[in-house]
Amino acid sequence: MAPEGEWVRDEKRERLYWKMDRYFDETVFPQRYPIGTEDGVLQFHRTLSSYYNATRRAGFDVEAIAEPKPSDEMLVKYREWRDDLRICHFLVFKAWRQPG
């Protein structure tokens, strides 16, 4: 989630794609959550290279990076998660550090 972004919709209000802007802006920004409420959280956007480089600087060797998505079974149970196949919400590192 970058500081600016939104769903671009067609004339029927169907989601076409997620438009992202200011990807390299790593400032803190407020995000309403759940969407449509007055509640909110602070988002801390970082680029993929910032996450990777911070992990390496901390002494970890990165073995793999994964971007989880809903399984077919979850998509049957929660149809509204279909849009989660269009954008990435999570980044998971499999990393290890040598003792000592």
C-alpha positions as CSV (number, residue, x, y, z in Angstrom):
1,M,0.0,0.0,0.0
2,A,1.6,3.2,-1.1
3,P,0.6,6.7,0.1
4,E,-1.7,7.2,-2.9
5,G,-3.6,4.5,-4.7
6,E,-7.1,3.6,-5.7
7,W,-9.3,1.2,-7.7
8,V,-9.9,2.3,-11.2
9,R,-13.4,1.3,-12.2
10,D,-15.3,1.0,-15.5
11,E,-18.7,2.6,-16.3
12,K,-20.5,-0.1,-14.3
13,R,-18.3,0.6,-11.3
14,E,-16.5,-2.8,-11.7
15,R,-12.9,-2.8,-10.5
16,L,-10.4,-2.8,-13.4
17,Y,-7.1,-2.4,-11.6
18,W,-5.3,-0.8,-8.7
19,K,-3.7,2.5,-9.6
20,M,-0.7,3.2,-7.5
21,D,1.2,6.4,-7.1
22,R,4.1,7.7,-5.0
23,Y,5.6,4.2,-4.6
24,F,9.0,5.6,-3.6
25,D,7.5,7.9,-0.9
26,E,8.3,6.1,2.3
27,T,6.5,8.5,4.7
28,V,3.9,7.5,7.3
29,F,0.4,8.1,6.2
30,P,-3.1,7.5,7.7
31,Q,-5.3,4.9,6.2
32,R,-9.0,4.5,7.0
33,Y,-9.7,0.9,8.1
34,P,-12.0,-0.8,7.8
35,I,-12.7,1.0,4.5
36,G,-15.7,3.2,4.7
37,T,-15.4,3.9,8.5
38,E,-14.0,6.8,10.5
39,D,-11.5,4.5,12.2
40,G,-8.0,4.4,10.9
41,V,-4.4,3.1,11.3
42,L,-1.0,4.5,10.3
43,Q,0.5,2.8,7.3
44,F,4.3,2.6,6.9
45,H,4.9,2.0,3.2
46,R,8.3,0.7,2.2
47,T,9.6,-0.3,-1.2
48,L,10.5,-4.0,-1.9
49,S,14.1,-3.1,-2.0
50,S,13.9,-1.3,1.4
51,Y,12.4,-4.4,3.0
52,Y,15.0,-6.7,1.4
53,N,18.0,-4.4,2.2
54,A,16.9,-3.9,5.8
55,T,16.7,-7.7,6.2
56,R,20.2,-8.1,4.8
57,R,21.6,-5.3,6.9
58,A,20.2,-7.1,10.0
59,G,22.4,-10.1,9.1
60,F,19.9,-12.4,7.5
61,D,20.4,-14.4,4.4
62,V,17.1,-14.4,2.4
63,E,16.3,-17.9,1.1
64,A,12.9,-17.0,-0.4
65,I,10.3,-14.3,-0.7
66,A,6.6,-15.1,-1.0
67,E,3.5,-13.0,-1.7
68,P,0.6,-15.0,-0.2
69,K,-2.8,-15.1,-1.9
70,P,-6.1,-16.7,-1.1
71,S,-6.4,-20.4,-1.9
72,D,-9.1,-21.7,-4.2
73,E,-11.0,-23.0,-1.1
74,M,-10.9,-19.6,0.5
75,L,-12.2,-17.9,-2.7
76,V,-15.2,-20.2,-2.7
77,K,-15.9,-19.4,0.9
78,Y,-15.2,-15.7,0.7
79,R,-16.1,-14.5,-2.9
80,E,-15.2,-10.9,-2.0
81,W,-11.5,-12.0,-1.7
82,R,-11.3,-12.4,-5.5
83,D,-9.8,-8.9,-5.8
84,D,-7.0,-10.1,-3.5
85,L,-5.7,-12.0,-6.6
86,R,-5.1,-8.6,-8.2
87,I,-2.9,-6.9,-5.6
88,C,-0.4,-8.1,-3.1
89,H,-1.2,-7.4,0.6
90,F,1.6,-9.3,2.2
91,L,5.3,-10.0,1.7
92,V,6.9,-12.9,3.6
93,F,10.6,-13.5,3.8
94,K,12.1,-16.9,4.6
95,A,15.5,-15.9,6.0
96,W,18.1,-17.2,8.4
97,R,21.1,-15.9,10.2
98,Q,24.3,-17.7,11.1
99,P,24.8,-18.1,14.8
100,G,27.6,-16.0,16.4
